[in-house]
Amino acid sequence: MTTPVSDDDSVPVTELTYTEASRELDVIVGFFEQREVDVDQLVVRLERAAAIVDELDRRVRKTRAQVEELVPRLEAVNRDQLVVTDEEEHDEGASDEADADEPEDVDGSEMIGDLSEVAEEGDEQALF
């Protein structure tokens, strides 16, 4: 009789959350780190681990593609806002010193750059 890898072993990897899949992968790695490995489970767990890694890799690639698509759109919106803000300041001139108490516009370009870096780092870190 075979012992399941975890209670969710029968759940297809595509239905697991990223966290659930990662935890199950940790359980499988723990199995392989044992001194005495159940030979009957070796191939079953190795296949499950490969399926999980493939699914997590697919998700990371999909997320990276979505981020790469969205970042230029956010940058364009940010540029448009900066142009409008610059034009408004130029048109109004120095006569709006009374508005000095209003909060300044936030330059989102740094935040957008951070999103790109997170997506790139996530590709390498998410699987481990």
RAJOWO-V268047 format. One record per helix or strand. SS is the DSSP state (alpha for helix, beta for strand). FROM is the first residue (numbers start at 0). TO is the last residue. If there is no record, write none. Layout:
ss-><SS & SS>
from-><FROM & FROM>
to-><TO & TO>
//
This chain:
ss-><alpha & alpha & alpha & alpha>
from-><12 & 17 & 38 & 108>
to-><14 & 31 & 100 & 124>
//
